[in-house]
Amino acid sequence: YVRVPMADVAPMLAPEGVDDESLLFLTDILPTGWQGAEHCEIKGGEVIAVWGAGPVGLFAIQSAKIMGAERIIAIDTVPERLALARTYGATDIIDYAKEDVFERIKEISKGEGADGVIDCVGMEASAGHGVASLVNTIQEKLTSTERPYALMEAIKAVRPCGIVSVPGVYGGPIPVNMGMIVQKGLTMKSGQTHVKRYLETLTKLIQEGKIDMTSMITHRSTNLADGPDLYKTFRDKKDGCVKVVFHPN
Ligand SMILES: NC(=O)c1ccc[n+]([C@@H]2O[C@H](COP(=O)([O-])OP(=O)(O)OC[C@H]3O[C@@H](n4cnc5c(N)ncnc54)[C@H](O)[C@@H]3O)[C@@H](O)[C@H]2O)c1
């Protein structure tokens, strides 16, 4: 049995003629990527940088493209995720473990910084090239899951008066460079996703074939008992895993 809280409000009727996999990510990650991009107030022609090419980042990239961003920069270090980012609309790829993210974004944005930056990593960010010292000098006693490497880098790489969008989840107090936020006059937007708010718009885009969700599904199973093993495969990014879908018999 499955208990469905708010069953009179939250669920929606799946439209006829669209397969389950195409609609599945409407439940969370697609609206999250969409909201992350929408927060950047894209009107056309912007430079948008996205940290994290996991499912949320990939949808943020696809959404930024639909909204009209001109340059979309994907930042990650996992090769298959960066390759997918390219197919979802990223015009520029940065491997944070090998390159200086800030310098590359500066170069791509002709010295100005990105118009909008989206942190699709959250509190599990790994330290990239040159970022660890930036964060660690702020507070040395933090555990690795409390160090907002991607967020700090995003705040640094956005242009003055730009927008910092944070769909990535943080659990509690974290050190961020408030001085830089104030001095650059940045706008920060975040929050759990308003899933329901975007369902109609996104369902229409799926029906029109403008959003493709299935290409990020790398693993499928019909057996729920495979859950723990496939979760580990996903968590450790093994076997090219980006997203797992179950079709229980
Ligand atoms: N706001 C919401 O309602 C909402 C909903 C769903 C998910 N989320 C959050 O969104 C975030 C992303 O979710 P996901 O499923 O795509 O996660 P994921 O773990 O699959 O992807 C995160 C990606 O970030 C990359 N990464 C790690 N450190 C980095 C760094 N320093 N710079 C650039 N990239 C880095 C990883 O290699 C990975 O590919 C998580 O924090 C998740 O909790 C938020």
The ligand as an ORCA input file, in Angstrom:
! r2SCAN-3c Opt
* xyz 0 1
  N      15.290     22.531     -3.904
  C      14.658     21.380     -4.057
  O      13.441     21.275     -3.888
  C      15.445     20.167     -4.490
  C      14.815     19.067     -5.107
  C      15.597     17.996     -5.552
  C      16.974     18.001     -5.346
  N      17.542     19.095     -4.726
  C      18.987     19.173     -4.484
  O      19.655     19.498     -5.704
  C      21.013     19.066     -5.595
  C      21.393     18.268     -6.851
  O      20.608     17.067     -6.942
  P      21.050     15.914     -7.972
  O      20.044     14.816     -7.851
  O      21.316     16.507     -9.318
  O      22.425     15.449     -7.244
  P      23.712     14.645     -7.767
  O      24.464     14.288     -6.531
  O      23.324     13.563     -8.734
  O      24.539     15.745     -8.609
  C      25.413     16.669     -8.030
  C      26.585     16.866     -9.004
  O      27.450     17.884     -8.477
  C      28.780     17.557     -8.820
  N      29.700     18.307     -7.940
  C      30.194     17.994     -6.703
  N      30.989     18.985     -6.248
  C      31.006     19.946     -7.214
  C      31.667     21.212     -7.334
  N      32.458     21.691     -6.360
  N      31.463     21.937     -8.474
  C      30.664     21.477     -9.484
  N      30.012     20.268     -9.422
  C      30.188     19.525     -8.303
  C      28.842     16.031     -8.652
  O      29.913     15.449     -9.396
  C      27.457     15.611     -9.191
  O      27.486     15.255    -10.569
  C      21.114     18.267     -4.282
  O      21.603     19.132     -3.269
  C      19.673     17.902     -4.006
  O      19.429     17.661     -2.643
  C      16.811     20.158     -4.326
*
